[in-house]
């Protein structure tokens, strides 16, 4: 497995009737600090996007690992590489939101700490 943050477009997004409000590349360039990919034998097996506020806060989004590689450390390696790159970019905080069934992954495998936060459903 090779984890990299090499330049290039992220995996294609399926179009299931969703239409972006702006050009995809423009959105990435404006909001994405970068993305990290995991490759195995030339195939993409994992991906994480890191967005930021342009300052000291970065956010993990879209952590995805191929089903046959889940539970093998690929996701944790992606998040660790994303944290390294965010730190290199002078970010001071890395945030993540997740569904309850992912609690152990983000807290135990990736080292996130529980915090008090707020949320408004829109």
C-alpha positions in Angstrom: 0.0 0.0 0.0 1.2 3.5 -0.8 -0.3 6.5 0.8 0.3 9.8 -1.0 -0.8 13.3 -1.3 0.3 13.6 -4.9 -1.3 16.2 -7.1 -4.2 15.2 -9.3 -7.9 15.2 -9.4 -9.7 13.2 -6.7 -11.8 10.2 -7.7 -14.8 11.0 -9.8 -18.0 11.8 -8.0 -21.0 9.8 -9.1 -23.7 12.0 -10.6 -27.0 10.9 -9.2 -28.9 14.0 -10.0 -26.6 16.2 -7.9 -25.4 19.3 -9.6 -22.6 21.4 -8.1 -23.3 25.0 -7.6 -19.9 25.8 -9.0 -17.1 24.3 -10.9 -15.7 21.2 -9.1 -12.0 22.2 -9.5 -12.7 25.7 -8.4 -14.4 24.4 -5.3 -11.4 22.1 -4.5 -8.9 24.9 -5.1 -10.8 27.3 -2.9 -11.8 25.0 0.0 -9.6 22.0 0.0 -6.2 22.0 1.7 -5.5 18.8 -0.1 -6.4 15.1 -0.3 -4.6 11.9 0.6 -5.0 8.7 -1.4 -4.0 5.1 -0.7 -3.0 3.0 -3.6 -2.4 -0.7 -3.9 -1.2 -2.4 -7.1 -2.2 0.7 -9.1 -5.7 0.8 -7.7 -7.1 3.5 -5.5 -8.2 1.8 -2.2 -8.7 4.9 0.0 -9.2 8.6 0.0 -9.6 11.5 2.5 -10.2 15.2 1.7 -9.0 17.9 4.0 -10.7 21.2 3.9 -9.9 24.3 5.8 -10.9 27.8 6.8 -7.8 29.4 5.3 -6.4 29.8 8.8 -5.7 27.4 11.6 -8.7 24.9 11.4 -8.7 21.9 9.1 -11.5 19.4 8.7 -11.5 15.7 7.7 -14.1 14.9 5.1 -15.0 12.0 2.9 -12.8 9.3 4.5 -13.4 6.3 2.2 -11.7 2.9 2.2 -12.4 0.1 -0.2 -14.5 -2.5 1.5 -12.0 -5.3 1.1 -9.3 -3.1 2.9 -11.5 -1.8 5.8 -10.2 -2.7 9.2 -6.6 -3.1 7.9 -5.2 0.3 8.9 -5.6 2.0 5.6 -8.1 4.6 7.0 -5.9 5.4 10.0 -2.9 5.8 7.7 -4.8 8.2 5.5 -5.9 10.3 8.5 -2.4 10.3 9.9 -1.0 11.5 6.6 -3.8 14.2 6.4 -2.9 15.3 10.0 0.8 15.6 9.0 0.0 17.7 5.9 -2.4 19.9 7.9 0.3 20.5 10.5 2.8 21.3 7.7 0.3 23.9 6.4 0.4 25.5 9.9 -3.0 24.4 10.9 -3.4 24.1 14.7 -6.6 22.0 14.8 -7.9 19.1 12.9 -11.7 18.5 13.2 -13.9 15.6 12.3 -17.6 14.8 12.5 -18.7 11.2 12.2 -21.5 8.8 12.6 -21.7 6.9 15.9 -20.5 3.6 14.5 -17.2 5.3 13.5 -16.5 6.5 17.1 -13.9 3.8 17.8 -12.1 4.4 14.4 -11.7 8.1 14.9 -11.0 8.1 18.7 -9.1 4.8 19.1 -7.4 4.3 15.7 -6.8 7.9 14.7 -6.3 9.6 18.1 -9.0 12.2 18.0 -10.2 13.5 21.4 -13.8 14.1 22.3 -14.8 17.7 22.5 -17.9 19.8 23.2 -19.3 21.1 19.9 -22.6 22.4 18.5 -24.6 21.6 15.4 -27.6 23.1 13.6 -29.5 20.8 11.2 -30.1 22.8 8.0 
